[in-house]
C-alpha cells in the first residue's frame, strides 16, 4: 500500500488461456489506482456480497483498490480487437 500511495499508476491484466492457442487473448487496463479506506467502499462491498455469497458471511476488511482506467490495451491470437481498445489480432 505504501508503494501505491507514492506511485498510484497501476495496471490490471486479464488473460484467457486455452489449449487451442488460436483462442488466446488478453486485455490490460492502465490508469491511476486509488486506495479506498475501510468504511468508504460500502457500495463496492455490497456489490461483491451480491455477486459472491462468501462475502455476505465474511466481507473483506479493506482497504479496497479502485483502478481508474486511462488506457486499454488488448491482443487476440485470432479474430478482431474489441472496439475502444488499442490492440490488434495476430495476423495469420
N, C-alpha and C positions, 0 to 999 in steps of 0.2 A: 504494500500500500504506500509506503514511503516513496518508492520509485514512481508510482503513478501520480502522486501528489506533486512531484517535481517535474515529471515528464508525462503529461497527460495524453500524448499521442500513442495510439494503440491500433492493433489490427485484430480482426476476428476472421479466421479461415475455416471454412466448412468444405469438406470434400466428400465425394461419392466414389466409393471403390466398388469395383465389380471384377470378377474373374475375366469377363469379356472386356478387354481393355478399350474397346471402341465406345464403352459406356462411361469411361472415367470423366470426371468433371470436378471443378472446384469454383468457389466464389469467395472473395476476400473483401471485407469492408474495412476501410481505413478512416480513422477520424479521431475525435477527442473523447477521452474517457472521463467520466465524472463519477466520483465516489459518492454514493447515496448512503448517508449515515443511518444507523438503525433508528427506526421510528419515522423516517421520512419517506420510505418506499412502500407505503401502505397499499396503494393501488397495484404496484408490481407484485407484491407478496400475495394479494388477493387473486390476481391473475394466475400466479403459479399454483395456488391452492385449488383454484377452479379446474386447472388442467391436470395436475398431478395429485392424486389422493394422499400420497405420503406427506406432502407439505401441509395438508389440513391438520394432520396429527402432530407434526413437528416442523413448524416453519423455520427456515434458515435464520440464524441470529443476525446476519448482516455483518458488515455493510454490503450493499449491492453495488454492482458496477453497471453504469449506463454508457453505452457507446453511441456517440452521435456521429453517424457516418458522413464523411465529406467526399468520399470516393469509393467506387465499387469496381473491382477487377474480377474477371472470370475467365474460365477456359473450359472447353469441352473437347474430347477427343474426336467427336463426330457430331454433325448437326449444325446448329446455329448458336450464336451467342445471344443471350437474352437481351431484350430491348432495355436501354438505360444502363447497361453495364459495359464498361470498357474491356472488351475481350474479343476473342475470336475462336472459332473451331479450328482444329488442326486440319490442314489441307491434306487430302489423300493423294 
